Amino acid sequence: MRTFLVNGSAIERRWHVIDAQGKVLGRIATTAAWLLQGKNKAVYTPFIDAGDHVVIVNAAQVKLTGRKEEQKVYRRHSGYEGGLREERAREVRQRTPRRIVEEAVRGMLPKTKLGDAMYRKLKVYAGPNHPHAAQKPIQLEVE
């Protein structure tokens, strides 16, 4: 018996919308990463990008549990000496609320070129509107 491997042209990619309003960040991120990797499909293969597109709306209203709003630190580096910048989750939420969700999902994807391709299928919007209605996305409920 031969092993079935799906090729790029046979992959059916769907669009999913996740409403993050009042939902816990980790639950949204794990669901999105699961869909982006294609683990919800019977043809899942670790080395093939068979995942779906994911649109996350209302990222500004995502919920952080415990004291993460004050304690969680987001770091980035400019590449120059002394170029490390740190800011709390509260400050990131005020400046760019999408970044909280994007970094959480990105951290759950593979750290390879394949992971980069999966990450490009993620669309995050701070408000309730998104321009992907023409793709007829499926509304997905996250607990």
Secondary structure, 3 states (H helix, E strand, C coil): CCCCCCCHHHCCCCEEEEECCCCEHHHHHHHHHHHHHCCCCCCCCCCCCCCCEEEEECHHHCECCCCHHHHCEEEEECCCCCCEEEEEHHHHHHHCCHHHHHHHHHCCCCCCHHHHHHHCCEEECCCCCCCCHHHCCEEECCC
